[in-house]
Amino acid sequence: MAITSAIVLYVVIWFLTFFIALPIRVQTQGDLNKVVPGTHAGAPEHHHLKKKAIITTMIAAVLWLIITGIILSGWISISDLGWQK
């Protein structure tokens, strides 16, 4: 695996993990009964983005190490996926 492939794999894992973490523990304006005029009640009031980004970075690093280890060890290869004729 080239360094570029490793970086792309990490970025993809990071964004997938971040998109999963985004809706967790979000407090909306509607939940707090503080709807600002002109905004939707579902707009976040407290989103905790910094905390979610840090947690996402740690989780993505662990997942990246596991997936990279599997790829580099050859435990699962392209031929195992059955895509070749």
N, CA, C and O atoms as a GROMACS GRO file, in nm:
protein
  340
    1MET      N    1   0.086  -0.117   0.000
    1MET     CA    2   0.000   0.000   0.000
    1MET      C    3   0.090   0.123   0.000
    1MET      O    4   0.178   0.138   0.084
    2ALA      N    5   0.066   0.210  -0.095
    2ALA     CA    6   0.144   0.333  -0.106
    2ALA      C    7   0.097   0.432   0.000
    2ALA      O    8  -0.012   0.418   0.056
    3ILE      N    9   0.179   0.532   0.027
    3ILE     CA   10   0.146   0.633   0.129
    3ILE      C   11   0.019   0.709   0.090
    3ILE      O   12  -0.061   0.745   0.177
    4THR      N   13   0.002   0.734  -0.038
    4THR     CA   14  -0.119   0.805  -0.083
    4THR      C   15  -0.244   0.721  -0.057
    4THR      O   16  -0.347   0.774  -0.014
    5SER      N   17  -0.235   0.592  -0.082
    5SER     CA   18  -0.348   0.503  -0.056
    5SER      C   19  -0.381   0.499   0.093
    5SER      O   20  -0.498   0.497   0.132
    6ALA      N   21  -0.278   0.498   0.176
    6ALA     CA   22  -0.300   0.495   0.320
    6ALA      C   23  -0.367   0.623   0.368
    6ALA      O   24  -0.456   0.619   0.453
    7ILE      N   25  -0.325   0.736   0.314
    7ILE     CA   26  -0.385   0.865   0.353
    7ILE      C   27  -0.530   0.873   0.306
    7ILE      O   28  -0.617   0.917   0.381
    8VAL      N   29  -0.555   0.831   0.184
    8VAL     CA   30  -0.693   0.833   0.131
    8VAL      C   31  -0.782   0.740   0.213
    8VAL      O   32  -0.896   0.775   0.243
    9LEU      N   33  -0.731   0.624   0.250
    9LEU     CA   34  -0.808   0.530   0.332
    9LEU      C   35  -0.842   0.593   0.467
    9LEU      O   36  -0.955   0.582   0.514
   10TYR      N   37  -0.745   0.660   0.529
   10TYR     CA   38  -0.770   0.725   0.658
   10TYR      C   39  -0.874   0.836   0.645
   10TYR      O   40  -0.964   0.847   0.728
   11VAL      N   41  -0.864   0.917   0.541
   11VAL     CA   42  -0.958   1.028   0.522
   11VAL      C   43  -1.100   0.975   0.500
   11VAL      O   44  -1.196   1.030   0.555
   12VAL      N   45  -1.114   0.870   0.422
   12VAL     CA   46  -1.246   0.812   0.398
   12VAL      C   47  -1.304   0.756   0.528
   12VAL      O   48  -1.421   0.779   0.558
   13ILE      N   49  -1.222   0.684   0.604
   13ILE     CA   50  -1.268   0.630   0.732
   13ILE      C   51  -1.305   0.743   0.827
   13ILE      O   52  -1.406   0.735   0.898
   14TRP      N   53  -1.224   0.850   0.830
   14TRP     CA   54  -1.250   0.962   0.920
   14TRP      C   55  -1.385   1.027   0.888
   14TRP      O   56  -1.466   1.050   0.977
   15PHE      N   57  -1.409   1.056   0.760
   15PHE     CA   58  -1.534   1.122   0.724
   15PHE      C   59  -1.655   1.031   0.747
   15PHE      O   60  -1.759   1.079   0.792
   16LEU      N   61  -1.644   0.903   0.718
   16LEU     CA   62  -1.755   0.812   0.745
   16LEU      C   63  -1.786   0.808   0.895
   16LEU      O   64  -1.902   0.811   0.935
   17THR      N   65  -1.682   0.801   0.976
   17THR     CA   66  -1.701   0.800   1.120
   17THR      C   67  -1.760   0.933   1.169
   17THR      O   68  -1.847   0.934   1.256
   18PHE      N   69  -1.712   1.044   1.113
   18PHE     CA   70  -1.762   1.175   1.153
   18PHE      C   71  -1.910   1.192   1.118
   18PHE      O   72  -1.987   1.246   1.197
   19PHE      N   73  -1.949   1.147   0.998
   19PHE     CA   74  -2.090   1.159   0.959
   19PHE      C   75  -2.180   1.072   1.046
   19PHE      O   76  -2.296   1.105   1.068
   20ILE      N   77  -2.127   0.961   1.096
   20ILE     CA   78  -2.204   0.878   1.188
   20ILE      C   79  -2.216   0.948   1.323
   20ILE      O   80  -2.320   0.940   1.388
   21ALA      N   81  -2.110   1.017   1.366
   21ALA     CA   82  -2.109   1.081   1.498
   21ALA      C   83  -2.185   1.213   1.502
   21ALA      O   84  -2.226   1.256   1.610
   22LEU      N   85  -2.206   1.278   1.390
   22LEU     CA   86  -2.270   1.410   1.389
   22LEU      C   87  -2.406   1.415   1.460
   22LEU      O   88  -2.427   1.506   1.540
   23PRO      N   89  -2.497   1.324   1.434
   23PRO     CA   90  -2.629   1.338   1.498
   23PRO      C   91  -2.634   1.291   1.644
   23PRO      O   92  -2.738   1.304   1.709
   24ILE      N   93  -2.525   1.238   1.697
   24ILE     CA   94  -2.526   1.187   1.834
   24ILE      C   95  -2.517   1.304   1.932
   24ILE      O   96  -2.431   1.391   1.920
   25ARG      N   97  -2.609   1.305   2.030
   25ARG     CA   98  -2.614   1.405   2.138
   25ARG      C   99  -2.631   1.549   2.089
   25ARG      O  100  -2.579   1.641   2.151
   26VAL      N  101  -2.700   1.568   1.979
   26VAL     CA  102  -2.727   1.704   1.931
   26VAL      C  103  -2.850   1.758   2.002
   26VAL      O  104  -2.953   1.690   2.009
   27GLN      N  105  -2.840   1.879   2.054
   27GLN     CA  106  -2.954   1.945   2.115
   27GLN      C  107  -3.001   2.052   2.018
   27GLN      O  108  -2.928   2.146   1.987
   28THR      N  109  -3.124   2.036   1.970
   28THR     CA  110  -3.178   2.130   1.873
   28THR      C  111  -3.247   2.247   1.943
   28THR      O  112  -3.274   2.243   2.063
   29GLN      N  113  -3.273   2.350   1.865
   29GLN     CA  114  -3.345   2.466   1.919
   29GLN      C  115  -3.484   2.425   1.964
   29GLN      O  116  -3.535   2.476   2.064
   30GLY      N  117  -3.546   2.333   1.892
   30GLY     CA  118  -3.678   2.286   1.929
   30GLY      C  119  -3.677   2.208   2.060
   30GLY      O  120  -3.771   2.218   2.138
   31ASP      N  121  -3.570   2.131   2.084
   31ASP     CA  122  -3.558   2.056   2.210
   31ASP      C  123  -3.550   2.150   2.329
   31ASP      O  124  -3.604   2.120   2.435
   32LEU      N  125  -3.482   2.262   2.311
   32LEU     CA  126  -3.461   2.356   2.421
   32LEU      C  127  -3.565   2.468   2.426
   32LEU      O  128  -3.559   2.555   2.512
   33ASN      N  129  -3.660   2.464   2.332
   33ASN     CA  130  -3.764   2.568   2.321
   33ASN      C  131  -3.705   2.707   2.308
   33ASN      O  132  -3.757   2.803   2.366
   34LYS      N  133  -3.598   2.720   2.232
   34LYS     CA  134  -3.533   2.849   2.205
   34LYS      C  135  -3.520   2.868   2.054
   34LYS      O  136  -3.409   2.888   2.004
   35VAL      N  137  -3.629   2.862   1.982
   35VAL     CA  138  -3.623   2.874   1.836
   35VAL      C  139  -3.603   3.020   1.798
   35VAL      O  140  -3.685   3.106   1.830
   36VAL      N  141  -3.494   3.046   1.728
   36VAL     CA  142  -3.462   3.180   1.681
   36VAL      C  143  -3.550   3.208   1.559
   36VAL      O  144  -3.558   3.124   1.470
   37PRO      N  145  -3.617   3.323   1.554
   37PRO     CA  146  -3.701   3.353   1.439
   37PRO      C  147  -3.622   3.345   1.307
   37PRO      O  148  -3.513   3.400   1.296
   38GLY      N  149  -3.680   3.277   1.211
   38GLY     CA  150  -3.616   3.262   1.080
   38GLY      C  151  -3.534   3.136   1.067
   38GLY      O  152  -3.480   3.109   0.960
   39THR      N  153  -3.525   3.057   1.174
   39THR     CA  154  -3.451   2.930   1.167
   39THR      C  155  -3.546   2.814   1.190
   39THR      O  156  -3.656   2.831   1.242
   40HIS      N  157  -3.502   2.697   1.151
   40HIS     CA  158  -3.581   2.575   1.168
   40HIS      C  159  -3.567   2.527   1.312
   40HIS      O  160  -3.463   2.547   1.375
   41ALA      N  161  -3.671   2.464   1.364
   41ALA     CA  162  -3.666   2.414   1.502
   41ALA      C  163  -3.564   2.302   1.516
   41ALA      O  164  -3.516   2.275   1.626
   42GLY      N  165  -3.530   2.236   1.405
   42GLY     CA  166  -3.431   2.129   1.408
   42GLY      C  167  -3.288   2.176   1.398
   42GLY      O  168  -3.196   2.095   1.394
   43ALA      N  169  -3.266   2.308   1.393
   43ALA     CA  170  -3.130   2.362   1.386
   43ALA      C  171  -3.060   2.335   1.519
   43ALA      O  172  -3.118   2.353   1.626
   44PRO      N  173  -2.933   2.292   1.512
   44PRO     CA  174  -2.864   2.259   1.638
   44PRO      C  175  -2.834   2.382   1.723
   44PRO      O  176  -2.794   2.487   1.672
   45GLU      N  177  -2.854   2.366   1.852
   45GLU     CA  178  -2.819   2.470   1.948
   45GLU      C  179  -2.681   2.438   2.007
   45GLU      O  180  -2.595   2.526   2.018
   46HIS      N  181  -2.662   2.313   2.045
   46HIS     CA  182  -2.534   2.265   2.098
   46HIS      C  183  -2.494   2.144   2.016
   46HIS      O  184  -2.560   2.040   2.022
   47HIS      N  185  -2.385   2.155   1.941
   47HIS     CA  186  -2.348   2.045   1.851
   47HIS      C  187  -2.220   1.974   1.892
   47HIS      O  188  -2.197   1.862   1.846
   48HIS      N  189  -2.137   2.033   1.976
   48HIS     CA  190  -2.015   1.970   2.029
   48HIS      C  191  -1.922   1.922   1.917
   48HIS      O  192  -1.871   1.810   1.925
   49LEU      N  193  -1.900   2.003   1.814
   49LEU     CA  194  -1.820   1.961   1.700
   49LEU      C  195  -1.675   1.931   1.735
   49LEU      O  196  -1.618   1.834   1.684
   50LYS      N  197  -1.615   2.012   1.820
   50LYS     CA  198  -1.474   1.989   1.855
   50LYS      C  199  -1.456   1.854   1.924
   50LYS      O  200  -1.364   1.779   1.891
   51LYS      N  201  -1.542   1.824   2.019
   51LYS     CA  202  -1.536   1.697   2.091
   51LYS      C  203  -1.559   1.580   1.995
   51LYS      O  204  -1.491   1.478   2.004
   52LYS      N  205  -1.656   1.596   1.905
   52LYS     CA  206  -1.684   1.489   1.808
   52LYS      C  207  -1.569   1.468   1.711
   52LYS      O  208  -1.540   1.355   1.672
   53ALA      N  209  -1.502   1.577   1.672
   53ALA     CA  210  -1.388   1.565   1.582
   53ALA      C  211  -1.272   1.493   1.649
   53ALA      O  212  -1.204   1.412   1.585
   54ILE      N  213  -1.248   1.521   1.776
   54ILE     CA  214  -1.141   1.454   1.848
   54ILE      C  215  -1.171   1.306   1.866
   54ILE      O  216  -1.084   1.221   1.845
   55ILE      N  217  -1.293   1.274   1.906
   55ILE     CA  218  -1.332   1.134   1.923
   55ILE      C  219  -1.328   1.062   1.789
   55ILE      O  220  -1.283   0.947   1.782
   56THR      N  221  -1.375   1.128   1.684
   56THR     CA  222  -1.371   1.069   1.550
   56THR      C  223  -1.229   1.039   1.507
   56THR      O  224  -1.203   0.935   1.447
   57THR      N  225  -1.135   1.128   1.538
   57THR     CA  226  -0.995   1.108   1.501
   57THR      C  227  -0.939   0.984   1.570
   57THR      O  228  -0.867   0.906   1.508
   58MET      N  229  -0.972   0.965   1.697
   58MET     CA  230  -0.923   0.848   1.769
   58MET      C  231  -0.984   0.718   1.716
   58MET      O  232  -0.914   0.620   1.696
   59ILE      N  233  -1.114   0.720   1.694
   59ILE     CA  234  -1.182   0.600   1.643
   59ILE      C  235  -1.133   0.568   1.503
   59ILE      O  236  -1.108   0.451   1.471
   60ALA      N  237  -1.119   0.670   1.418
   60ALA     CA  238  -1.073   0.647   1.281
   60ALA      C  239  -0.931   0.592   1.280
   60ALA      O  240  -0.898   0.509   1.195
   61ALA      N  241  -0.846   0.637   1.372
   61ALA     CA  242  -0.709   0.586   1.379
   61ALA      C  243  -0.707   0.437   1.412
   61ALA      O  244  -0.631   0.360   1.354
   62VAL      N  245  -0.792   0.396   1.507
   62VAL     CA  246  -0.798   0.255   1.543
   62VAL      C  247  -0.852   0.172   1.427
   62VAL      O  248  -0.795   0.068   1.393
   63LEU      N  249  -0.960   0.219   1.364
   63LEU     CA  250  -1.015   0.147   1.249
   63LEU      C  251  -0.915   0.141   1.135
   63LEU      O  252  -0.904   0.038   1.067
   64TRP      N  253  -0.842   0.251   1.112
   64TRP     CA  254  -0.742   0.254   1.006
   64TRP      C  255  -0.631   0.154   1.033
   64TRP      O  256  -0.587   0.084   0.941
   65LEU      N  257  -0.585   0.145   1.156
   65LEU     CA  258  -0.480   0.048   1.191
   65LEU      C  259  -0.528  -0.095   1.166
   65LEU      O  260  -0.452  -0.177   1.114
   66ILE      N  261  -0.650  -0.125   1.203
   66ILE     CA  262  -0.705  -0.260   1.183
   66ILE      C  263  -0.716  -0.291   1.034
   66ILE      O  264  -0.670  -0.396   0.989
   67ILE      N  265  -0.778  -0.200   0.958
   67ILE     CA  266  -0.798  -0.224   0.814
   67ILE      C  267  -0.665  -0.228   0.740
   67ILE      O  268  -0.646  -0.313   0.653
   68THR      N  269  -0.573  -0.139   0.774
   68THR     CA  270  -0.442  -0.139   0.709
   68THR      C  271  -0.366  -0.267   0.742
   68THR      O  272  -0.300  -0.323   0.655
   69GLY      N  273  -0.376  -0.313   0.864
   69GLY     CA  274  -0.312  -0.439   0.903
   69GLY      C  275  -0.367  -0.557   0.823
   69GLY      O  276  -0.291  -0.645   0.781
   70ILE      N  277  -0.497  -0.559   0.803
   70ILE     CA  278  -0.559  -0.667   0.725
   70ILE      C  279  -0.512  -0.661   0.580
   70ILE      O  280  -0.480  -0.764   0.521
   71ILE      N  281  -0.507  -0.540   0.524
   71ILE     CA  282  -0.465  -0.525   0.384
   71ILE      C  283  -0.319  -0.564   0.367
   71ILE      O  284  -0.285  -0.639   0.275
   72LEU      N  285  -0.232  -0.514   0.454
   72LEU     CA  286  -0.089  -0.541   0.440
   72LEU      C  287  -0.051  -0.685   0.472
   72LEU      O  288   0.046  -0.737   0.417
   73SER      N  289  -0.127  -0.750   0.559
   73SER     CA  290  -0.096  -0.889   0.592
   73SER      C  291  -0.134  -0.985   0.481
   73SER      O  292  -0.083  -1.097   0.475
   74GLY      N  293  -0.222  -0.942   0.394
   74GLY     CA  294  -0.267  -1.029   0.286
   74GLY      C  295  -0.376  -1.126   0.330
   74GLY      O  296  -0.411  -1.218   0.256
   75TRP      N  297  -0.428  -1.106   0.450
   75TRP     CA  298  -0.533  -1.194   0.501
   75TRP      C  299  -0.655  -1.193   0.410
   75TRP      O  300  -0.716  -1.297   0.385
   76ILE      N  301  -0.690  -1.075   0.360
   76ILE     CA  302  -0.797  -1.061   0.260
   76ILE      C  303  -0.735  -0.991   0.140
   76ILE      O  304  -0.673  -0.886   0.154
   77SER      N  305  -0.752  -1.049   0.023
   77SER     CA  306  -0.697  -0.989  -0.098
   77SER      C  307  -0.809  -0.965  -0.199
   77SER      O  308  -0.924  -1.004  -0.177
   78ILE      N  309  -0.775  -0.901  -0.308
   78ILE     CA  310  -0.874  -0.873  -0.413
   78ILE      C  311  -0.932  -1.003  -0.469
   78ILE      O  312  -1.051  -1.010  -0.500
   79SER      N  313  -0.850  -1.106  -0.482
   79SER     CA  314  -0.898  -1.232  -0.538
   79SER      C  315  -1.000  -1.299  -0.445
   79SER      O  316  -1.083  -1.377  -0.491
   80ASP      N  317  -0.995  -1.271  -0.316
   80ASP     CA  318  -1.092  -1.326  -0.221
   80ASP      C  319  -1.232  -1.265  -0.240
   80ASP      O  320  -1.332  -1.326  -0.201
   81LEU      N  321  -1.238  -1.148  -0.300
   81LEU     CA  322  -1.366  -1.080  -0.316
   81LEU      C  323  -1.446  -1.134  -0.433
   81LEU      O  324  -1.566  -1.107  -0.443
   82GLY      N  325  -1.384  -1.210  -0.522
   82GLY     CA  326  -1.455  -1.272  -0.632
   82GLY      C  327  -1.486  -1.179  -0.746
   82GLY      O  328  -1.579  -1.205  -0.822
   83TRP      N  329  -1.411  -1.069  -0.761
   83TRP     CA  330  -1.438  -0.975  -0.868
   83TRP      C  331  -1.365  -1.010  -0.995
   83TRP      O  332  -1.398  -0.957  -1.101
   84GLN      N  333  -1.266  -1.098  -0.987
   84GLN     CA  334  -1.190  -1.134  -1.106
   84GLN      C  335  -1.260  -1.248  -1.179
   84GLN      O  336  -1.328  -1.331  -1.119
   85LYS      N  337  -1.241  -1.250  -1.311
   85LYS     CA  338  -1.305  -1.354  -1.392
   85LYS      C  339  -1.225  -1.480  -1.393
   85LYS      O  340  -1.264  -1.578  -1.457
   0.00000   0.00000   0.00000
